[in-house]
Amino acid sequence: MANLLVSDRASEGFAHRYVRVDGQKIHCATMGEGKPVLLIPGWPQTWYAWRYVMVALAQNGFQAIAVDPIGTGFSTRPEDGYDTGSVARLLHQLMTALGHTRYGVAGHDVGMWVGYALASDYPDAVERIALTEAVIPGLAPAPQIFVPPSDNIFLWHFMFNQVLDLPEFLTSGREKEYLGFMFDKWSHRRDRVAADVYAAAYGTPGGIRAGFSYYRAIPETIRQNQVRASRPLAMPVLAIGAEHATVDAPMQTMRRHASNLRGEIVRDCGHFIMEECPDDFIAQVVPFFLEGAA
């Protein structure tokens, strides 16, 4: 059973809502009226990564709903439940609580993992989905250990973040420095990324631990995705990569797992695509969702 905890409150043009779902408090920011689009951020970001996309969606007749999945931003940080099936279930219940039985989805990074699970597990609810800047555990080949440094800069954290206890010990009190390394190395247009906002969110009690929990749940996510792989997504899927990050990897990851797939690469852009190149990203995503609204 889900229930709304507080009334909407406006901040910088966004309305903030807190919804109780299966005992977890989920925060989301909304903007606009019309067909709903759920926006799922990745690690180490929060709902705020979608701020430019939200404005564009609202201006084009959509209701943009940017969520803090459990463990991130203003949402609660439980001890477990970070596999993508569990997170997808909570987000579907969130949308139901907000009054939406059919909706679009966009997911970035770990949000791409969750978005895929959501579309696969609730195909009658997800009308179309845009996925960006990730490969999906269980669908893509596992990363190799011995790779060139230029490739390892995007891979090393997969193993580090899964180790128990040590990552928290090494990063305690230095969350800003640890996450700053990610923003420095994974971005191409570093000045456009709101790194201080995200460092503050993950630097609060339980924040960095919850972020690591998504990676520690990878074995269960892989198990689930091996089952999901037997049923390709039937709804329209848009896979977007960035020239200086995943390139065409999102498209290649989804090639055998979506029957209605298209792909794009945003040039001169790094991993944090919604912030680094918002105009180019919006030029792909908004028309994609407008097709479904026509």
C-alpha positions in Angstrom: 0.0 0.0 0.0 1.3 3.4 -0.9 0.3 6.8 0.5 1.5 10.4 0.0 3.3 11.7 3.0 3.3 15.5 2.4 1.8 18.0 0.0 3.6 19.3 -3.0 5.9 22.2 -2.4 7.4 24.3 -5.2 11.2 24.9 -5.4 12.9 26.3 -8.5 9.8 25.5 -10.5 9.7 21.9 -9.5 7.1 20.3 -7.2 8.6 17.8 -4.7 6.6 14.8 -3.5 7.3 12.1 -1.0 5.5 8.8 -1.4 5.5 5.9 1.1 5.9 2.6 -0.8 6.3 -0.7 1.0 7.6 1.1 4.0 10.1 3.2 2.0 9.9 6.9 1.5 10.5 7.8 -2.1 11.2 11.3 -3.2 10.5 12.6 -6.6 10.4 16.0 -8.3 7.8 16.8 -10.9 7.2 19.5 -13.5 4.5 20.0 -16.1 1.1 18.4 -16.9 0.2 15.7 -19.4 1.5 12.2 -20.2 3.9 11.1 -17.5 7.6 10.3 -18.1 9.5 8.7 -15.2 13.2 9.8 -15.1 15.7 7.5 -13.3 19.2 8.8 -12.5 22.3 6.8 -12.1 25.2 6.6 -9.7 26.6 8.9 -8.3 23.8 11.3 -9.1 20.2 12.2 -7.9 17.0 13.4 -9.5 18.7 16.8 -10.1 20.6 15.3 -13.1 17.3 15.5 -15.1 16.6 19.2 -14.4 17.1 20.4 -18.0 15.2 17.4 -19.5 12.3 18.1 -17.1 11.9 21.6 -18.3 11.9 20.5 -22.0 9.4 17.7 -21.3 7.1 20.1 -19.5 7.3 22.6 -22.3 6.2 19.9 -24.7 3.1 18.8 -22.8 4.5 16.1 -20.5 4.6 15.6 -16.8 8.2 14.9 -16.0 8.8 12.8 -12.8 12.4 12.6 -11.7 12.9 10.2 -8.9 15.5 9.5 -6.2 15.5 5.7 -6.2 16.0 4.1 -2.8 19.4 4.9 -1.3 19.8 8.2 -3.2 18.9 11.8 -2.7 16.0 12.4 -0.3 14.7 8.8 -0.4 15.3 6.4 2.4 18.3 4.1 2.5 17.4 0.6 3.5 19.9 -2.2 4.2 18.8 -4.3 1.2 16.6 -4.4 -1.9 19.0 -2.8 -4.4 18.7 -5.4 -7.1 17.0 -3.9 -10.2 13.8 -6.0 -9.8 13.2 -4.8 -6.3 13.9 -1.2 -7.3 11.7 -1.4 -10.4 8.8 -2.8 -8.3 9.0 0.2 -6.0 9.1 2.7 -8.9 6.1 1.1 -10.5 4.3 1.4 -7.2 5.4 5.0 -7.0 3.9 5.7 -10.4 0.7 3.9 -9.5 0.4 6.0 -6.3 0.8 9.1 -8.4 -2.1 8.0 -10.5 -0.3 6.7 -13.6 -1.0 3.3 -15.0 0.8 3.9 -18.3 4.0 6.0 -18.6 7.2 6.6 -20.4 10.6 5.9 -18.8 14.1 7.3 -19.3 17.1 5.8 -17.4 20.8 6.9 -17.2 23.7 4.7 -15.9 22.3 2.5 -13.1 19.0 4.1 -14.0 19.4 2.3 -17.3 19.7 -1.0 -15.4 16.5 -0.2 -13.4 14.7 1.1 -16.4 15.3 -2.1 -18.4 14.0 -4.1 -15.4 10.9 -1.9 -15.2 10.1 -2.2 -18.8 10.6 -6.0 -18.8 8.7 -6.7 -15.6 5.8 -4.2 -16.3 5.4 -4.2 -20.1 1.8 -3.2 -19.9 2.7 0.0 -18.0 5.8 1.2 -19.8 4.8 2.6 -23.2 8.3 3.5 -24.4 11.7 3.8 -22.9 14.9 5.8 -23.5 18.1 4.2 -22.1 21.5 6.0 -21.9 25.1 5.6 -20.9 25.4 2.1 -19.5 25.7 -1.5 -20.3 23.3 -3.8 -18.4 24.6 -6.6 -16.1 23.5 -10.0 -17.5 22.9 -8.7 -21.0 26.4 -7.3 -21.8 29.6 -9.4 -21.4 31.2 -9.0 -18.0 34.1 -6.5 -18.0 37.6 -7.9 -18.4 40.2 -7.4 -15.7 43.2 -6.7 -18.0 42.3 -3.8 -20.1 44.1 -0.6 -21.2 44.1 2.3 -18.6 41.8 4.3 -20.9 39.2 1.5 -20.7 39.8 0.7 -17.0 38.9 4.3 -16.0 35.3 3.3 -16.8 35.5 -0.2 -15.2 37.5 -0.3 -12.0 34.7 0.8 -9.7 32.5 -2.2 -10.6 34.8 -4.4 -8.5 35.8 -1.9 -5.9 32.2 -0.9 -5.1 31.2 -4.6 -4.6 33.8 -5.2 -1.9 32.2 -5.4 1.6 33.2 -2.7 4.2 36.5 -1.6 2.6 35.0 1.1 0.3 33.1 2.7 3.2 36.3 2.6 5.3 38.4 4.3 2.6 35.9 6.9 1.6 34.5 7.9 5.0 34.9 11.7 5.3 36.3 11.8 1.8 33.1 11.2 -0.2 33.5 14.5 -2.1 37.1 13.5 -3.2 36.0 10.0 -4.2 33.0 11.1 -6.2 34.9 14.0 -7.6 37.4 11.6 -9.2 34.4 10.0 -11.1 33.1 13.3 -12.3 36.6 14.4 -13.3 37.4 11.2 -15.2 34.0 10.3 -16.7 33.0 13.8 -18.0 34.1 15.6 -21.1 32.5 18.9 -20.1 33.3 18.9 -16.4 32.1 22.5 -15.7 28.5 21.5 -16.5 28.2 18.7 -14.0 26.6 19.7 -10.6 29.2 17.6 -8.7 28.8 19.5 -5.4 25.1 18.7 -5.3 25.7 15.0 -5.7 28.7 14.9 -3.3 26.6 16.5 -0.6 23.8 13.9 -1.1 26.1 10.9 -1.0 28.1 12.4 1.9 25.2 12.2 4.3 24.9 9.2 6.7 24.3 6.0 4.7 24.6 7.7 1.4 27.8 6.2 0.1 26.9 2.8 1.5 23.6 2.8 -0.3 25.3 3.7 -3.6 27.7 0.8 -3.2 24.6 -1.5 -2.6 23.5 -1.2 -6.2 26.8 -2.7 -7.2 26.8 -5.4 -4.5 23.4 -6.5 -5.8 24.8 -7.1 -9.3 24.9 -10.9 -8.9 21.1 -10.9 -8.2 20.5 -8.4 -11.0 22.4 -10.7 -13.4 20.3 -13.7 -12.3 17.1 -11.8 -13.0 18.3 -10.4 -16.3 19.2 -13.8 -17.6 15.5 -14.6 -17.2 14.4 -11.3 -18.7 16.6 -11.9 -21.7 14.2 -14.6 -22.9 11.5 -11.9 -23.6 12.7 -8.9 -25.7 11.1 -5.6 -25.0 8.3 -4.9 -27.4 7.8 -1.2 -26.8 9.9 1.4 -28.6 13.4 1.7 -27.2 15.9 4.5 -27.7 19.5 3.7 -26.8 21.8 6.7 -26.5 25.6 6.8 -25.9 28.1 9.6 -25.6 31.1 9.9 -27.8 33.6 10.2 -25.0 32.0 7.5 -22.8 30.0 4.4 -23.8 29.7 5.4 -27.5 27.4 2.7 -29.1 27.5 0.3 -26.1 23.9 1.0 -25.0 22.7 0.2 -28.6 24.8 -2.9 -28.7 23.6 -4.0 -25.3 19.9 -3.8 -26.3 20.3 -5.1 -29.9 19.1 -8.6 -29.1 16.8 -7.5 -26.3 14.4 -5.0 -27.9 12.3 -5.7 -31.0 11.7 -1.9 -31.8 15.1 -0.3 -31.2 16.9 2.7 -32.5 20.2 4.2 -31.3 22.1 7.5 -31.3 25.5 8.8 -30.2 25.8 12.4 -28.8 29.0 13.9 -30.1 31.6 15.9 -28.0 30.0 14.6 -24.8 31.0 12.6 -21.7 29.2 10.2 -19.5 27.0 12.7 -17.7 25.0 13.3 -20.8 21.9 15.1 -19.5 24.1 17.8 -18.0 27.0 18.0 -20.3 25.0 18.2 -23.5 21.4 18.9 -22.5 20.3 20.4 -25.9 21.7 17.5 -27.9 20.2 14.9 -25.5 16.8 16.7 -25.4 16.8 16.8 -29.2 16.8 13.0 -29.2 14.6 12.2 -26.2 11.7 14.7 -26.5 10.8 13.8 -30.1 11.0 10.1 -29.1 8.3 10.7 -26.4 6.3 13.0 -28.6 5.9 10.1 -31.1 4.1 8.2 -28.3 1.9 11.1 -27.5 0.8 11.7 -31.1 
